[in-house]
Amino acid sequence: MRYGSHPQIQATGPAPGPKILHRQKRCEHQRFQKGLSSAQESREGIGHYVLPHGQSYLCLVEYHLLTPRWEAYRLLDFGEGYRWEKWGPHTVIRPDGWAVGPVQVARSHWRARHVYHPTGPYQGQWEPPLPEKWPLTYRGVGWRLQLWARSGKFKHLGFFPEQAAHWEWLYAWLRKHPQARVLNLFAYTGGASVVAALAGAQVTHVDASRSAITWAAENAQLNGLSTIRWLVEDARRFVQRTLRRGERYEAILLDPPPFGTGPEHRRWVLEEDLPALLAQLRSLLPSDQGLFLLNVYSGAFSPLTLRRLVRELIDPPAVEEIGELALASETGRYLSTGLFVRFIY
């Protein structure tokens, strides 16, 4: 089996998966606009093909979710290992391992008030210092979300703007399923939890970091919400307890880190621990209707690998969407920011 394109391939039929697009017997790229939200999406097909001499051939999916444009967030440019961004009133430069290749605007022309300087593994400082926190607003289709941006010793500023593509999708589904139960694992500062609660869902927010839970609760308060259930707990342990109680959740979201240490110093390594967790989550989804989202910020996985894991361990009752999240820069380029698998049924 080989990967790529070939001028003489002939389709023998699509494999199960996202929508197949092939013209002139080749995998072609097509860009389209979803009517449901302002998030742009692009796809290629996934299918099995046979070359003239009989060799098996795989055309791999490419499915990008481009984050809707924020009024409060802009990716100005990226490259040479850095991002140049505007977070509300603050223009910043910070390192990013995904920002490979050249910049479009000469670095000497990048103008930023605040620059992040690493001082060691997973720590550094902003020069000059950013404010401790400031609010940013995302305006969805018929709804509004407010989140606190916050500076600290790490380069992250409290949430990931590219997740807005998922927020739109999540909110639209939950508005059609009022009072759905939502489980958000590795939930960090709660952007998705707040969106789900704004849509009327019953939300359980689980994270191993007490400081992240505190921050998430402040985000909920900023939006006038007080109904989210907050749990400082290891995600695996919570899922095991939930299975014993026989509980179900109509929507399950998880955004696990590459590695980490939870309560009682319990270690998490994505490649080692994700498969077992996915196998358990299968039993938490109801049989009649549901939503599932797995987001991964790790170079250890590819979209095809994530798709295989979800298919083998969760056996989704619907066609999955798989691919990459991406931010559109002001220079017209796309910065890949993470991988995802999601489905609804």
Summary of the structure (lengths in Angstrom):
residues: 345
radius of gyration: 20.7
end to end distance: 32.1
largest distance: 64.0
contacts: 1090
relative contact order: 0.13
helix: 23%
strand: 37%
